[in-house]
Amino acid sequence: MTKQSHENDVAFIQALAELLNRNELTEIAVVREYGEDDSLEVRVVKQATVIAAPAPVYAAPAAAPLAAAPAATPAAAAAEADPASLPGAVTSPMVGTAYLSPEPGASAFVKVGDTVKEGQTLMIVEAMKTMNHIPAPHSGTVKRILVEDGMPVEYGSALMIVE
């Protein structure tokens, strides 16, 4: 790669970052083809800062009896809020569409209760017309599948739990 093409690539990436900010996008991905065996794949992601607003408080009618709800532990509440924080969570390495089977009408790669080996394909995430196999990070049992076939997924979102 020449110095000139490197400088052009840097300018291209900077332009993508500016486009991201100017249009209030959180992510942009582009593949730039230079020739048959030469390309540049760029993915620019902006981390959004999320500020949680307090939940509104509603008063129960005076005549309605209050049922005692079981107290949830903070760890259980956090796990319900973010499945990606659960032990054994398999997260998406990219933004795309999740597919549970290799092709429409075929049986799923795995189902709940299946034992999987490290590296075994769990599902496919299609991004930019490329089918990316998602391997099991470790051996274990599929405890939960958190996505549906054909569902869009975000980077870092939990796909399934393998323990």
Protein Blocks (a to p, Z undefined) as FASTA:
>chain_A
ZZklmmmmmmmmmmmmmmmmmnopabdcddddfbfklccddddddddddddddddddddd
fklccdddddddfklmmmmmmmmlpghiacdfbdcdddfbfbehiacfbdehiacdehia
fbdcdeehiacddddfbgcddfbdcbdehiacdehiafbdcZZ
